[in-house]
């Protein structure tokens, strides 16, 4: 019985080794070039982080998304900031270059434009409707006649002591009128990195 066990082990080992001998490893591919997929990049001044992609081309002609392997850098952080495969505005309008680097061997750059917020649209509020929550819809108007854009970032919303503000998001909020008043001020403060820039306020009558 012991002899049969040993013979079985030898046969199994021989099979495994034989299989291993027939295994062909894929050759390593060399990167020959890189490419930033979007070369005309823009972002709204109140947009959340925008995702970008960069690809590498190998010596066999194939390509692959290698965005997380690149180093991303804004050449003017007062206009926008860059992190791994994304950018976010740090100003209300402007242009600056974005640089990408792959393993200190390949690099590329392109311009990024931050679209300026000009005005904010507000839906109506009935200040005579005391105590009942009312939904206010908001959207941004930007340069080049782009309108009705959601504002996801860099806006601080506050309301005066005559009302209560709740449920704020990128395109709407809820205001409850607390008292019998003649006006209510809704304040929209644009800021970047905790630095105040300007207000886009609305007074309801």
N, C-alpha and C positions, 0 to 999 in steps of 0.2 A: 504493500500500500504506500509506504514511504517513497519507493522508487517511482510509482506512478505520479505522485505529487510533484516530485522533482522534475520528472519528464514534462509534465504539464507546464510547470513554471518556465522551463527552458524554451519550450515551443512558443509560449506567450511572449517571452522576452524577445525571441527572434522575430516574431511578427511585428512587435512594436518598433524594434530597431529598423526593420525593413521598411515600415511605413515612414519612419523618420527620414530615412535615406532618400525617399522620393519627394520630400517636401521642398518646394522651390520658393524662396523668399523674394518678395517684390523689391526691386532695386529702389533706393532712395531717390526722390525727385528733387531737382534743384530749382529754386525760384529764379526766374529770369526777368520778371518785371512786376510792378504793382500798379494798381489803379484805384483811384477814388471814384466810386460809382456815380456820384452826383457832383458835377463840376459847376453847377449853378445853384448854390445853396442859399436859401433865405429862411428866416424864422421871424414870426411875429414877436413884438416886444413883450407881449403877455402870454406867450406860448409856453407850455411845459417843455421839458427837454426833448429835443428832436434827435431821433436815432439815425445814424449814418452807417454806411457799409463801405468796406474796402476789400478788394480781391487781390489775390496773387496769381500769376501765371507761371506754370511750371515748364520745364524744358521739353516735356512731351506734348505741349499745347493745351493741356487741361487747366482749368481755373478752379479756385476755391475761395469761399468767404473766410477771410482771416482777420476780421475786424478787431476781435479781442486781442490779437497778437501785435497790433500796431501801437505805437505811441502817438497820442493825439495831443496837439498843443495849439492854443489860441495865441496869436502873435500880438494881440491887444486885448487883455482881459477886461478893459473898461468898456468894450463893445460886446463881447460874448466870452463865456468860459467853455472850455472843452474838457471832457473826460473820455473814458473808454467808449468809443463809438457813439458819442452824443455831444450835443452842444446846447447851451441855454443862454438867452439874452441877458446882458447886464447893463443895457442902455435902451433908451427909447429912440431907436434909429441909429444908423451908422454902418460902416463897412470896416472889415478887418480880415486878415488872412488866417487860414487854418492850415497847419502843417501836420503831415503824418510821416512816420518813420517806421521802417520794418527792419529790425535787428541791426540797426546802424549801418545798413548796406544800401537800402533803397529808400528814397523819400519823394514826397510830392506835396504840393500845396494848392490851395484854391481860395477864392474870396468868399466871404460870408456876409450877407446883407441882412441887417435887422430892420424889419418893417416898422415904421413909426406909427404909434397910436395917436390919432387926431382927436376923436370925440367918442363918446359913449352914448348908445341908445338906451332909453329907459321906457318901459311900459308905464301905464297910468297907475296912480294910487289915489284912492278915495279917502281923504283925510277926515271925512265926516263919519266914516264907518269905524267907530271906536270899539276896540276889543276883539275884533274879528281878524284873524290872520289873512293877509293878502299876498299873493305871489307877484313879485316884480321880476320881469324879464329884462335882461341886459345883454348887450353885445357891443363889440368894438368896431369903429370905422378907422381904416388905416390908409396910408398913402396909396396912390394909384387907384383910387376909387374902390378899394376892397372893403366891403361892409358886412355887417351881421356875422362877425367872427367871434367865436367863444373866447373868453378871457380866462385862461387856466392858471396863470401865475403872475406874481409881482404886483398884485392889486390888494390893498387892504381896505375893507369895507367897514364903515361905522355909520351910526345914525345918532341924531341928537336925542336929548332926554325926553322928547315928546313921543317916542316910539321905541319898540323893541325889535331888534334884528336877529333872525335865526335862519338856519338851513341854507347857508351861503354856499353856492358852487359856481362853476364856470359860466353858467348862463342864466341863473335865477337865484332868488332869495325870498325870504318871507319877512314882511314887515307887519307889525301889529301896532295900530295907533292907540296910545295909552290915554290921551286926554283930548278934550275939546279944544283944538288949537287952530290957528290960521295958517300955519305952514310947518313942514317937516323937512329937515336937511339930511339928505343921504350923501355921505362923503366917500369918494373913491380916490384913495391915495396911491399913486404909482411909486414904487420903490424898488431898489436893487441893492442886494447885500446890506440890508437894513438902512440904506441911505435914501432919504425922501427925494423925489424928483419933482412931481407936480400933482395937482388935484384935478379930478374930473367930476365935480360935484353936481348934484341935482336937488333943487328945492321944489317940493310939491306944495301946491296951494289948494 
